[in-house]
């Protein structure tokens, strides 16, 4: 009997050893990284890989998440700079990220008319659905109620708000770049689908604050050319289309609109009480960006981020 008991104990010990030896360890899994292959699968053909949509953006990789861009810019005095900037933006969006060229509309100079802008918005409204992202950028001379981004007349923010109401998308991102344009934030922040609004005259020329300029030397700032010579003037496309690894943020290596807002507000808050700020806006710093729906951290415009500041390189060449 003793031999039988000893045999059973030994068998039980061996069995328990085998079970625990094969059990998964408690070590946490390493962070997910994209495949080393140059071409990742893109099942829905929307220009974003299945890996990116599943692991970073949280989009459905089986459903096209199309992206549409409208640029309406009327600043003839800076047309050269705007042309360089748009060409680089086109390269990033169309050539590097597979966004169909017909999804990127630009109205400038003679083409920047009120009717053309309204038609462009109507066209996108017909094409976009609940899975898509729409980006609208208006650039010109502005006030608290309107922006002159068309050569044949100004656009009131209340008027633009009605045009944008026709768009039903995952998110509509609106940037209104012009002095005192912060008034657009409270008018455009709400709609039939989620909206994110970025406004302000400062955004045409990058960061003013020296502390922010020193912290993010790769961004367009007055510090690059000296505070008395700020040209060339570019805006936040640098952050929209790259450098998330340098911002820090959530550390995923890609820039969300939420990360953009974080850096933007950091700069604006830092110079809120300066005389320079008072000269260009009457609005508090927290009005420069509106994310009433709390979606900015989950909205990504592109998958691939340039790691060099190609905007400044182009202006310096």
N, C-alpha and C positions, 0 to 999 in steps of 0.2 A: 504493500500500500504506500509506504514512504517513497519507494522508487517511482510509483505512478504520480504521486503528488509533485515530486521534484521534476518529473518530465513535463507535467502540465504547466508548472511555473516557468520552466525554461521556454516552452513553446509560446506561452503568453508574452514573455519578455521579448522574444524575437519578433512576434507579431507587432507589438507596440513600437518596437524600434523601427520596423519597416514602415509603419504608418507615419510616424513623425519624421522619418528621414525623407519621405516623399511629400510631406505637407509643404505648402508654399510658405516662404519666409515672410516676415513682417516688414522687410525693407521696402520703402516706397519706390514706385516705379520711376525711372529717369524721365526728365521732361521730354515731351513729344517733339521730335524734330522732323522737318520735311525730308523727303527722299533726296538723295544725292543726284538722282537722275535729272537732266536738264529740262525734260518735258514731263511734268506731272499730269496724270489723267484729269480731264475736264469733261465730266460726263454730260453736263447740261450745256456746254459750249458758250458760257457767258464770259470767258476770259479769266475766270478765277478757278484755280485747281480744286479738286475734291478735297485734298488735304487742307488747303487754306480755309475753305468754307466750313469744314467740319471742326478743325482744331483752333482756328483763330477767330473768324468772323461770326461763326454760329449760324451761317446761312445753310439752306437746304441744297446739297450738291446735286440733287436730282431735278431741281427746278431752276430755270434761268433767273439769275438776279442781275438783270440788265442795269446799266448805268447811263444816264443822259446828262449832258452838260450844255448849258446856255451861257455864253459870254456876251454881254452888251456893254460896250466900252466907248465912251466919247470924251476923249481928252487929246485933241489933235496935237497939243504941245508936247506930249510924251509918246506919240505914236511909234517912234523907233523902238523905245524901250518896251512898249506893250507888244510890239511885233516879235521881238526877240523872245520875250517871256512866253507868248502864246505858242511860238514854234517849239520851244522846249516842252511846254505842257502837252502839246500835240504828240511829240515824240514819246513822252512817258505814257500818255493815255492810249494812243492808237497803236504805235509801233511796238511798245514794250509790254503793254497790258491787254492787247487784243480787243480793245473797245472799238466797235464798228465806227468808221469815220462819219457815217451819217448820224451818229449819236452825239457828235460834238459840233455844236453850232456856234459860230462867232459872228456878231454884228458889230461893225466898227465904221467910223466915218460916215460915208453916204449910205451904208446899209444899216446903220444904227438909227432906225426910225421907230416911232411908237407903234405903228402898224406891224412892222416886221417883228418887233419884240412880242407883241400880242400873238401873232401868228406862230412864232416859234414855241411859245408856251402852249398854245392850242394843239400844235403838232405833237409835242411831247405828251400832253394830256391824253391824246388818242392812242398813243403807243405804249405808255407806261401802265403797269399793273401793280398789285399789292406786294409783289416781290422785288420791285425795282427801286433804285435810288436816283433822285433827280437833284442836280446841282445847278443853281442859278446865281450868276455873278453879275452885279451891276456896278459900273465904275464911272464916276464923273463928279461934277460939282454938286453939292447937296446942301440941304438944310434939314431942320427937324421934321419937315412934312413931305419933302419931295427930293428927287434926284434928277439931275440933268444928265442922263446917260444916253440920250438920243439927240441928234442934231436938230430935229424939228420940234422939240418941245420937251418939257419935264414930265416925269411920271410921279404922281402922288402915291405915297405908300398905300393909302386906302384903295386906290385904283388897282395897284399891283396885287394887293391882297385878294381882290375879287377874281383877277385873272388866274392867280395861283390856286384858287379854290377848285378849279376844274381838274387839277391833278390829283389822282388817287394812287399813292405809292407807299412803299415801306417807309420812306422818309424823303422830305424835301429840305435841302440845305440851301439857304439863301444868304449871300454875302452882299452887303450894301456898303460900298467903299466911297466915302466922300466926307468932307468936313461937316461936322454936326449931324451925321447920318444916324447917330445913336437913337434918334426919334423913331426910326423904323422898327426897332426891336419890339416895342410894345404893341405895334400895329400888325406886324407880320408873324408874331410868335405862335399864333393859333390857326388851325384850319381843319378841313375834313380828314386829313391824315397827319401823322406826326411831322413837326417842323423843327428845324434848328436854324437860328438866325444869328449871324455874325455881322456887326456893324462898326463903323467908326472911320474918321478921317485918317487916323494914325496908320491904319492898315495898308494904306497906299505906299507907305515909305518905311515899313518895318518898325523895329523897336527903337524908341527914343532913349529909354532909361539906360544909363551907363552900367548900373549893376547887372541888369539883365543882359546887356551887350557883352559884358565880361564873362558872364556865366554861360552864355550860349554864343560864342564867337563865330559859329558857323551860320548864324542867322543873319538876314539883311538888317543892318542897323546903321545909324549915323556914325557909330564908332568905326565902321569900316573905312569911311572916306573923310572922317573928321566932321565934327558937328556943324561946321560952317560950309561944308561941301557934301551934302548928303547924296548926290547923284551917283550912280543911277538908282532910280526908285523902283523897287519891286515890292510885292506884297507877300502874303503868307503862303504862296504856292510852295515855297521851300518846305514848310512844315506839312502842308497837305500831302505832298508827294515824296516824303522821305524823312530820314533822320530820326525815326522813332527810337533807334538804338541810343542816340545821343540825348534825347529828351529824358529817357528813363521810363517814366510811366509804369505800365504794367509789365514791362520787360519782355514782351512777346516779339519784339523786333519789328513790329509794324505799327503804323501810326493810325490811331482812331481819331474821330472828330473830338472825342472827349479829351484826348491828350493834347490836341491843338488848343482847346478851350482852356485847359489848365495853364499852359505856358502863356497864352494870350492874356489871361486875367492876372497872372503873376506880374507881367510887365506893366499892365495898366494900373494895378493897385499900387505898385511901387512908385509911380509918378503922379498919383492922384492929386496931391497937394501942391504940385509945382505950377509955377506961373505959365510955363509952356503948355501944360495940359489945359489950363483954364482958357487959353487962347483958341483952342480948337474944339472944345466941347462944353456943354452945360450939364452933361449927364454924369451920374456917378459911375465908377468903374464897373460895377456889377451889371450894368445895362448893356455892355458891349457884346455880350453873348447870351443867348437864350436857348435853353434846352428844357422847355416846360414838360416834355414827355419823358425825360430821363433816359434817352436812348443813345446819346452821343458816344458813350463808351463802347457801344455795340455796332457802330456804323463805321465801316471801312470803305474808302473810295477805290483803293488799288491794292494789289497783292505785293508787287515788287517795289521796293524802295531804293532809289539811288543813294549810294553811300558817299557820293561826292557832291559838293554844292555846285552843280552844273549851271545854275542861274548866274551866280556871281562870276564864274569862269567865263561865261559867254559875254557878260558885260565888260569884263576886263580885257578881252581879246581885241 
